[in-house]
Amino acid sequence: MGMAAESQFHVLAVDDSLIDRKWIEKLLKTSSFQVTVLDSVSKALEFLGVQEAEQERKVNLIITDYSMPGMTGYDLLRKIKESTSLKDIPVVIMSSENIPSRITRCLEEGAEDFFLKLTCSII
């Protein structure tokens, strides 16, 4: 019945950094998840908008970077939580900066989790 492909866990990852996108994709594909990587919030919103009609390409989880040019991960979170069709998708936000107020704000807006990117800046 071709169920396998449709029921595959689909993760949408949004990050303006190519290195981070590649890393996330590699990490998630190891877990045999279906992964879609995009480099901006506007592309993500466009993708999710296109998605609404095509339920079989449903996204099960969104992982987004916080700091991106234009709209931030916080903006993406707000838009998802305001949307009736998307609000149930868990959103995980990542950031390379440890700013407690930012973390709190994202969690209060409904983020599932907030991860700090461990940047290897040991000189």
Legacy VTK file of the C-alpha trace (Angstrom):
# vtk DataFile Version 3.0
C-alpha trace
ASCII
DATASET POLYDATA
POINTS 123 float
0.000 0.000 0.000
3.042 2.283 -0.065
2.502 3.158 3.571
6.176 3.179 4.503
7.087 6.293 2.549
4.055 8.227 3.737
4.366 7.342 7.391
8.065 8.187 7.505
8.805 10.788 10.175
9.381 14.065 8.337
11.626 16.743 9.825
11.839 20.268 8.431
15.153 21.933 9.366
15.611 25.678 8.836
19.070 27.204 9.160
20.918 29.882 7.211
24.249 28.137 7.815
25.158 25.583 5.146
27.420 23.696 7.559
24.657 23.389 10.127
22.121 22.346 7.492
24.451 19.604 6.251
25.124 18.455 9.811
21.430 18.309 10.741
20.572 16.514 7.520
23.307 13.941 8.034
22.330 13.413 11.657
18.639 12.939 10.904
19.122 10.797 7.818
21.103 8.384 9.997
17.842 7.883 11.888
16.177 7.281 8.488
13.916 10.292 8.885
12.698 12.123 5.826
14.494 15.476 5.983
13.770 18.752 4.222
16.400 21.460 4.764
15.722 25.098 3.948
17.833 28.206 4.477
15.252 30.812 5.476
12.024 31.312 7.389
10.244 32.646 4.297
11.097 29.454 2.372
9.927 27.386 5.329
6.590 29.217 5.483
6.169 28.812 1.734
6.929 25.093 2.040
4.491 24.666 4.917
1.833 26.597 3.032
2.207 24.342 -0.008
2.072 21.424 2.403
-1.351 22.109 3.864
-3.170 20.557 0.928
-0.814 17.605 0.624
-1.274 15.853 3.920
0.902 12.906 2.986
3.921 15.215 2.951
3.094 16.317 6.456
5.903 17.641 8.636
6.204 15.939 12.051
8.858 18.201 13.551
10.447 21.558 12.777
13.997 22.341 13.872
14.985 25.951 13.350
17.962 28.137 14.049
17.130 31.246 16.089
19.361 33.837 14.422
18.710 34.205 10.723
18.616 37.231 8.449
15.129 38.603 7.878
12.823 36.513 10.020
14.207 34.682 13.032
13.373 31.238 14.353
11.176 33.028 16.886
9.147 34.572 14.046
8.747 31.131 12.485
7.604 29.716 15.822
5.025 32.506 16.227
3.639 31.958 12.723
3.351 28.205 13.244
1.620 28.535 16.600
-0.812 31.115 15.141
-1.779 28.778 12.296
-4.699 26.422 12.904
-3.340 23.817 10.506
0.284 23.938 11.709
0.068 24.719 15.421
0.377 21.077 16.498
3.764 20.600 14.844
6.476 20.572 17.539
9.106 23.274 16.997
12.634 22.954 18.373
14.792 26.076 18.318
18.589 26.086 18.253
20.940 28.926 18.984
24.664 29.373 19.317
24.123 32.170 21.857
23.094 31.413 25.410
20.612 34.219 26.067
18.241 33.098 28.855
15.536 35.691 28.060
15.451 34.504 24.442
15.167 30.863 25.534
12.344 31.689 27.965
10.474 33.704 25.335
10.634 30.866 22.806
9.465 28.288 25.346
6.628 30.584 26.450
5.518 30.929 22.824
5.218 27.158 22.594
8.610 25.873 21.475
8.993 22.196 22.290
12.621 22.612 23.237
15.565 24.982 22.921
19.030 23.644 22.172
22.308 25.454 22.375
24.595 24.701 19.461
27.936 23.639 20.794
30.333 25.681 18.769
33.816 24.258 18.647
35.660 27.483 19.335
38.449 26.019 21.424
41.622 27.722 20.311
LINES 1 124
123 0 1 2 3 4 5 6 7 8 9 10 11 12 13 14 15 16 17 18 19 20 21 22 23 24 25 26 27 28 29 30 31 32 33 34 35 36 37 38 39 40 41 42 43 44 45 46 47 48 49 50 51 52 53 54 55 56 57 58 59 60 61 62 63 64 65 66 67 68 69 70 71 72 73 74 75 76 77 78 79 80 81 82 83 84 85 86 87 88 89 90 91 92 93 94 95 96 97 98 99 100 101 102 103 104 105 106 107 108 109 110 111 112 113 114 115 116 117 118 119 120 121 122
